[in-house]
């Protein structure tokens, strides 16, 4: 592996690696705007230029590959002077609207202006003003803030392959445009907001909602499908979620997420959430205390198992549950009825959506058609627990003698929208039903006992994606008042001290025992301020 020297520091690099990447890996900060490791390298912004001994001019560090013995100066007078000039050019027409810009606090233009900018502007003419544009269902373009890094244009060509964006005009009149009649509405469109290094491309759902320095990011996994996309959940201190952003994972989603994942938080904060327990009284559901509802559900199922005999109970393990919760519910129902049937909940499925590079045709991203995050994990848990089991389709038909004996059970939902298929098991209409869910539906509205469930952002656990990779997620916000996580409920009924997801995974064995929070995206090195 080649070694280079950067500002007197020796760095070991990967073969054919760009200087910028080598410095980032080594914790040496170099500024950049147009460069992104997941896109092509135009070297157009020119702020990453460095001085290399033996080369008579400054070179772009994002495009220049390392070689053994290379000596690089990133803080020389020439390199720093270039950055000052680039920043001055970029700010000539940029509006001074940081106080109202959503990007404030995580804006490269702010950061580099503070580090390299001049204290006073020398440009005295009127700034060129560009219009605000509605470029898609979820995206706004503030053209006068754009610095023409072209990250967004390259993304729509090289990742989504949909090519909605292009560069129109030249010089000070240059701007990003959409092709007539072709808005930015592809299923990956939200990624251009993450890519934009300034406040030009903004998410309508986050616009003017919250300052980024008031948000805390927690690592999580997307609940939208079986892809297992790694995400950050950004919420404030009061527990309100404001946005979801992609979290880098080379083996799963790299730098990108689908819009289904990006807006999955809307179901969590739906005004329709089930937040109070209910029980059936004289044929009508009435609100009740959560603890009382849990006690009644446990007592009724215990009596049903005693009177109905072995094999009279079932548990529907939702593919929205954490694997640990599914395991605990399986143990709980089997503690009441050793022959209880474990059923894998329905898995809404459609065709995969594949995205390709617009020129090469190389596959760049896939949105999985399996619209639940943990179908694989639930199936593995059912195999682990052994004993009687059934698929959703088998439960609907209920043709076997084993399924015909069922009298009632514990049903878990947790889906992001109404999950009940048109064809439902007869047990859902006449059997004894304990329903644990986050959103109301026909089943929850008729159940003997309804227990409010916690959403994935409100609990700890792990999911197994379609690649059979088990990934851990952690609670990002507190559950609403009166809502208790499923794992806590099952541990309480099993007589265990409390829900500890890591301990449950250890009990379950591999692959769950070794599941961890996937490595977060490499942190940007701290900026180095240079005294001139």
C-alpha positions in Angstrom: 0.0 0.0 0.0 1.4 3.4 -1.0 2.4 6.0 1.6 2.2 9.7 1.1 3.0 12.7 3.3 0.3 15.3 3.9 1.4 18.5 5.7 4.3 16.6 7.3 2.1 13.6 8.4 2.7 10.2 6.8 -0.5 8.5 5.6 -0.9 4.9 4.4 -3.3 4.8 1.4 -5.2 2.3 -0.6 -3.9 1.6 -4.1 -5.2 4.1 -6.7 -7.0 6.1 -4.1 -7.7 9.8 -4.5 -5.8 12.2 -2.3 -9.1 13.5 -0.8 -10.3 10.0 0.2 -6.9 9.1 1.7 -6.9 12.3 3.8 -10.5 11.7 4.9 -9.7 8.1 6.0 -6.7 9.5 7.9 -8.7 12.2 9.6 -7.1 15.1 7.7 -9.8 17.5 6.6 -9.9 18.8 3.0 -12.9 20.9 1.9 -15.0 19.7 -1.0 -18.4 20.6 -2.6 -18.8 18.7 -5.9 -17.2 15.5 -4.8 -19.2 12.5 -3.4 -17.8 9.0 -3.1 -21.0 7.5 -4.7 -20.9 9.7 -7.8 -18.6 10.5 -10.7 -15.8 13.1 -10.1 -16.1 16.3 -12.2 -13.6 18.2 -10.1 -15.6 21.4 -10.9 -15.9 23.2 -7.5 -12.1 23.7 -7.2 -12.1 24.2 -3.5 -10.2 20.9 -2.8 -7.1 22.0 -4.8 -3.8 21.1 -3.0 -0.1 21.6 -3.7 1.9 18.5 -4.7 5.6 18.7 -4.8 6.9 18.1 -8.4 3.7 19.5 -10.0 3.9 23.2 -11.0 0.2 23.9 -10.4 -2.4 23.1 -7.8 -4.3 19.9 -8.4 -7.8 18.7 -7.4 -7.4 16.3 -4.6 -10.7 14.5 -5.4 -9.4 13.5 -8.9 -5.6 13.0 -8.3 -4.6 9.5 -7.3 -1.9 8.9 -4.8 1.5 7.5 -5.6 4.3 6.2 -3.4 6.3 9.0 -1.8 3.9 11.8 -2.9 4.3 15.0 -0.8 1.1 17.0 -0.4 0.6 20.4 1.1 -3.0 21.2 1.9 -2.3 24.2 4.2 0.3 26.0 2.0 -0.2 29.6 1.2 -1.2 28.7 -2.4 -3.8 26.1 -1.4 -5.4 28.4 1.3 -5.4 31.4 -1.0 -7.2 29.3 -3.7 -9.9 28.3 -1.2 -10.4 32.0 -0.2 -10.8 32.9 -3.9 -13.3 30.0 -4.5 -15.3 31.0 -1.5 -15.4 34.6 -2.6 -16.7 33.6 -6.1 -19.4 31.3 -4.6 -20.7 34.0 -2.3 -20.8 36.8 -5.0 -24.5 36.0 -5.8 -25.4 33.9 -2.7 -28.2 35.4 -0.6 -27.5 36.2 3.0 -30.5 34.2 4.3 -28.8 31.8 6.7 -31.2 32.7 9.5 -34.1 31.3 7.6 -32.4 28.5 5.7 -33.1 24.9 6.7 -29.5 24.0 5.9 -28.1 26.3 8.5 -26.0 24.4 11.1 -25.0 21.7 8.6 -24.1 23.8 5.6 -20.7 23.4 4.0 -20.9 26.9 2.6 -21.3 28.3 6.2 -18.4 26.1 7.5 -16.0 27.0 4.7 -17.0 30.6 4.7 -16.1 30.8 8.4 -12.8 29.0 7.7 -11.7 30.5 4.4 -14.0 33.5 3.7 -13.3 37.1 3.9 -14.6 39.3 6.7 -16.0 41.8 4.2 -17.5 41.3 0.7 -15.8 43.2 -2.1 -18.6 42.7 -4.6 -20.7 45.9 -4.7 -23.1 45.2 -7.6 -26.6 43.8 -7.3 -26.8 40.0 -6.8 -28.3 37.9 -9.5 -31.6 36.6 -8.1 -33.0 33.2 -9.1 -36.6 32.0 -8.5 -37.7 29.4 -6.1 -39.0 26.3 -7.9 -41.3 23.4 -7.1 -39.4 20.6 -8.8 -41.2 17.6 -7.4 -43.8 16.3 -5.0 -41.4 16.5 -2.0 -38.6 18.8 -3.2 -38.2 22.6 -3.5 -35.3 24.2 -5.3 -34.0 27.6 -4.1 -32.0 28.4 -7.2 -30.3 31.5 -5.8 -28.6 29.4 -3.1 -27.2 26.8 -5.6 -23.5 26.7 -6.1 -23.7 24.4 -9.2 -21.9 21.5 -7.6 -24.1 19.3 -9.9 -24.4 16.5 -7.3 -28.1 16.4 -7.8 -27.9 16.2 -11.6 -25.3 13.4 -11.4 -27.5 11.5 -8.9 -30.5 11.5 -11.2 -28.4 10.1 -14.0 -25.9 7.8 -12.3 -28.0 6.4 -9.4 -31.8 6.8 -10.0 -31.2 6.7 -13.8 -34.2 8.9 -14.3 -32.4 12.1 -15.5 -35.0 14.6 -14.4 -32.5 17.3 -13.7 -30.1 19.2 -16.0 -27.9 22.4 -16.0 -29.5 25.2 -18.0 -27.7 28.4 -19.0 -24.1 29.6 -18.5 -22.2 31.9 -16.2 -24.2 33.8 -13.7 -27.4 32.7 -15.4 -26.6 29.0 -14.9 -29.2 27.1 -12.9 -30.6 23.6 -12.2 -33.8 22.8 -14.1 -36.2 19.9 -14.6 -37.1 18.8 -18.1 -40.6 20.0 -19.1 -43.3 17.7 -17.9 -40.8 15.5 -16.0 -40.9 16.5 -12.2 -38.4 15.0 -9.7 -40.8 12.3 -8.5 -38.7 9.1 -8.7 -38.7 6.8 -5.6 -35.2 8.0 -4.7 -35.8 11.7 -5.1 -35.3 12.6 -1.5 -31.6 11.7 -1.7 -30.8 15.0 -3.6 -31.7 16.9 -0.4 -29.0 14.9 1.5 -26.6 15.4 -1.3 -27.0 19.2 -1.6 -24.1 20.8 0.4 -26.0 24.1 0.7 -29.6 25.0 1.2 -30.7 24.9 -2.5 -32.6 21.6 -2.5 -35.0 21.3 0.5 -37.6 18.7 1.7 -41.1 20.2 1.8 -41.9 18.0 4.8 -39.0 19.5 6.8 -39.2 23.1 5.5 -39.2 25.6 8.4 -40.1 22.9 10.9 -37.0 22.7 13.2 -33.4 23.8 13.6 -31.0 21.0 13.0 -29.0 21.7 16.2 -32.1 20.9 18.2 -32.3 17.4 16.7 -30.7 14.3 18.0 -29.9 11.5 15.5 -30.3 7.9 16.5 -29.2 4.9 14.3 -32.1 2.8 13.1 -33.3 0.5 10.3 -35.9 1.3 7.7 -39.3 -0.4 8.3 -40.5 0.2 4.8 -39.3 -3.0 3.2 -37.0 -6.0 3.4 -34.0 -4.1 2.2 -32.8 -3.3 5.7 -31.7 0.3 4.7 -29.7 1.9 7.4 -31.1 5.3 8.5 -30.7 8.1 11.0 -33.9 9.1 12.9 -33.8 12.8 13.8 -36.0 13.9 16.7 -36.0 16.8 19.2 -36.0 16.6 22.9 -39.8 16.4 23.2 -39.8 13.2 21.2 -41.1 14.5 17.9 -39.6 13.0 14.8 -38.8 15.5 12.0 -36.9 13.6 9.4 -35.1 10.4 8.4 -31.8 10.4 6.6 -29.6 7.7 5.1 -26.8 6.1 7.1 -24.0 4.5 5.1 -23.7 0.7 4.9 -21.6 -0.7 2.1 -23.3 -4.1 2.2 -26.9 -2.9 2.3 -27.9 0.6 1.0 -24.6 2.4 0.6 -25.4 6.2 0.8 -29.0 6.0 -0.4 -32.5 5.3 0.9 -35.9 5.1 -0.8 -38.6 7.8 -0.2 -40.7 5.1 1.4 -38.1 4.8 4.1 -37.6 8.6 4.3 -41.2 9.3 5.1 -41.9 6.2 7.2 -42.0 8.4 10.3 -45.4 9.8 9.3 -47.1 6.6 10.5 -45.4 6.8 13.8 -46.7 10.3 14.4 -50.1 9.7 12.9 -53.0 11.4 14.7 -54.7 8.1 14.4 -52.3 6.2 16.7 -53.8 3.7 19.2 -52.7 5.2 22.5 -55.1 3.6 25.0 -56.0 0.1 25.8 -59.6 -1.2 25.2 -61.6 -4.2 26.3 -64.9 -5.6 25.2 -67.7 -5.0 27.6 -71.3 -6.0 26.8 -70.4 -6.2 23.1 -68.9 -2.7 23.0 -65.2 -1.7 23.3 -64.5 0.6 26.2 -61.2 2.3 27.2 -59.4 0.7 30.1 -56.1 0.9 32.0 -53.2 -0.7 30.1 -52.1 -2.9 33.0 -55.7 -4.2 33.4 -56.0 -4.9 29.7 -52.8 -6.9 29.8 -53.9 -8.9 32.9 -57.3 -9.6 31.3 -55.7 -10.8 28.1 -53.4 -13.1 29.9 -56.1 -14.5 32.2 -58.6 -15.0 29.3 -56.0 -16.9 27.2 -55.0 -19.0 30.2 -58.6 -20.0 30.8 -59.1 -20.6 27.1 -56.1 -23.0 27.0 -57.4 -24.8 30.1 -60.9 -25.3 28.7 -60.0 -25.8 25.1 -57.1 -28.2 25.7 -53.7 -28.4 24.0 -53.5 -26.7 20.6 -56.3 -24.2 21.2 -54.1 -21.0 21.2 -52.1 -19.3 18.5 -49.9 -16.2 18.2 -49.6 -14.2 15.0 -46.0 -12.9 14.9 -46.0 -9.8 12.7 -43.0 -9.3 10.3 -43.0 -5.7 11.8 -42.0 -7.0 15.2 -38.4 -7.1 16.4 -37.0 -10.7 16.3 -36.6 -10.5 20.1 -40.3 -9.6 20.6 -41.4 -12.4 18.3 -39.3 -14.8 20.3 -40.7 -13.7 23.6 -44.3 -13.8 22.4 -43.7 -17.3 21.1 -42.4 -18.3 24.5 -45.3 -16.6 26.2 -48.0 -18.3 24.2 -46.3 -21.7 24.6 -46.1 -21.2 28.3 -49.9 -21.1 28.3 -50.4 -23.8 25.6 -47.3 -26.0 24.7 -49.0 -26.9 21.4 -49.9 -23.3 20.5 -49.6 -22.6 16.8 -47.1 -19.9 15.8 -48.2 -18.0 12.7 -46.1 -15.7 10.5 -48.1 -12.6 9.8 -49.0 -11.5 6.2 -46.2 -10.1 4.1 -47.5 -7.5 1.5 -45.4 -8.1 -1.6 -45.0 -6.5 -5.0 -42.3 -6.5 -7.7 -38.9 -5.2 -6.8 -38.1 -1.7 -8.2 -34.6 -1.6 -9.8 -32.6 1.5 -10.6 -29.8 1.6 -13.1 -27.1 4.0 -14.4 -28.4 5.9 -17.3 -25.5 5.1 -19.6 -23.9 1.8 -18.4 -27.1 0.1 -17.4 -25.4 -1.1 -14.2 -27.8 -1.7 -11.3 -27.4 1.0 -8.6 -30.2 0.5 -6.2 -33.1 -1.9 -5.5 -36.3 -1.2 -3.6 -37.5 -4.5 -2.3 -41.0 -5.6 -3.1 -41.4 -7.3 0.3 -43.0 -4.4 2.2 -42.1 -5.5 5.7 -38.7 -5.4 7.4 -38.5 -8.7 9.3 -40.3 -11.5 7.5 -37.0 -13.5 7.4 -36.4 -12.9 11.1 -39.9 -14.0 12.2 -39.6 -17.2 10.1 -36.3 -17.9 11.7 -37.7 -17.4 15.2 -40.6 -19.8 14.5 -38.1 -22.4 13.3 -36.1 -21.8 16.4 -39.0 -22.3 18.8 -40.2 -25.4 16.9 -43.6 -27.0 17.5 -46.8 -26.3 15.5 -46.6 -23.5 13.0 -48.5 -22.1 10.0 -48.2 -19.6 7.3 -50.7 -16.7 6.9 -52.2 -18.5 3.9 -52.7 -21.7 5.8 -54.3 -19.8 8.7 -56.7 -18.2 6.2 -57.8 -21.5 4.8 -57.6 -23.4 8.2 -58.1 -26.7 6.5 -55.9 -28.8 8.7 -57.3 -30.5 11.9 -54.6 -28.6 13.9 -55.8 -25.2 12.8 -59.5 -26.1 13.1 -58.9 -26.6 16.9 -57.8 -23.0 17.5 -60.1 -20.9 19.7 -58.2 -17.7 20.2 -54.8 -16.0 20.2 -52.5 -13.0 20.4 -52.3 -10.9 17.2 -49.6 -8.3 16.6 -49.8 -5.7 13.9 -47.4 -2.8 13.8 -47.7 -2.2 10.1 -47.3 1.3 8.7 -50.8 1.2 7.2 -53.9 -1.0 7.3 -52.5 -4.5 6.9 -55.7 -6.6 6.9 -56.0 -8.4 3.5 -59.5 -8.8 2.0 -59.4 -12.6 2.7 -59.0 -13.1 6.5 -59.0 -16.1 8.8 -62.4 -17.0 10.3 -60.6 -16.8 13.7 -60.3 -13.0 13.2 -64.1 -12.7 13.1 -65.3 -15.2 15.7 -62.4 -16.4 17.9 -61.0 -14.7 21.0 -58.7 -11.9 19.9 -56.0 -10.0 21.7 -54.7 -7.3 19.3 -51.6 -5.3 19.8 -51.2 -2.6 17.1 -50.3 1.0 16.4 -53.0 2.0 14.0 -56.8 1.1 14.1 -58.3 -1.3 11.7 -61.3 -3.6 11.4 -59.7 -6.3 13.6 -58.6 -3.9 16.3 -62.0 -2.3 16.4 -63.7 -5.7 17.1 -61.1 -7.4 19.4 -61.9 -8.5 22.9 -58.7 -6.8 24.1 -56.7 -4.1 22.4 -53.3 -3.2 23.6 -51.5 -0.2 22.1 -48.2 -1.2 20.5 -44.9 0.7 20.3 -43.6 1.8 16.9 -40.1 0.7 15.8 -38.7 4.2 16.7 -39.8 3.6 20.3 -38.1 0.4 21.1 -34.9 -1.7 20.7 -34.5 -4.8 18.7 -33.2 -6.3 15.5 -34.5 -7.2 12.1 -33.2 -9.6 9.5 -33.3 -8.4 5.9 -33.7 -10.3 2.7 -30.0 -10.9 2.6 -30.3 -12.6 6.0 -28.3 -9.9 7.7 -29.5 -9.2 11.2 -29.2 -5.5 12.1 -29.9 -3.8 15.4 -31.9 -0.6 15.9 -32.4 1.4 19.0 -35.2 3.6 20.3 -35.1 7.1 19.0 -38.0 8.6 20.9 -40.2 7.8 23.9 -43.4 5.9 23.3 -46.6 8.0 23.8 -48.0 8.0 27.4 -49.8 4.8 28.1 -48.0 2.8 25.4 -45.6 0.0 26.5 -43.2 -1.8 24.2 -44.2 -5.3 23.2 -41.0 -6.8 24.7 -41.7 -5.2 28.0 -45.2 -6.6 28.1 -44.1 -10.2 27.3 -41.2 -10.1 29.8 -43.7 -8.9 32.5 -46.1 -11.8 31.7 -43.2 -14.3 31.6 -42.1 -13.1 35.0 -38.8 -11.7 33.7 -37.2 -8.6 35.3 -37.4 -6.4 32.2 -36.8 -6.3 28.5 -33.2 -6.4 27.5 -32.9 -6.9 23.7 -29.2 -7.8 23.9 -29.9 -10.5 26.5 -32.7 -12.0 24.5 -30.5 -12.1 21.3 -27.9 -14.0 23.3 -30.5 -16.5 24.4 -31.7 -16.9 20.8 -28.3 -17.7 19.5 -26.9 -17.0 16.0 -27.3 -15.0 13.8 -29.1 -12.8 16.4 -26.5 -13.1 19.1 -23.9 -11.4 17.0 -26.2 -8.7 15.5 -25.0 -5.2 16.2 -25.7 -1.6 15.2 -24.2 -1.4 11.7 -21.1 0.8 11.4 -22.2 4.4 11.0 -21.0 6.5 8.1 -17.4 7.6 8.5 -17.4 10.9 10.4 -16.1 13.9 8.6 -12.7 14.9 10.1 -12.8 18.0 12.1 -12.0 21.1 10.2 -8.5 22.5 10.7 -8.3 26.3 11.0 -5.2 27.7 9.6 -3.6 31.0 10.8 -2.2 33.0 7.9 
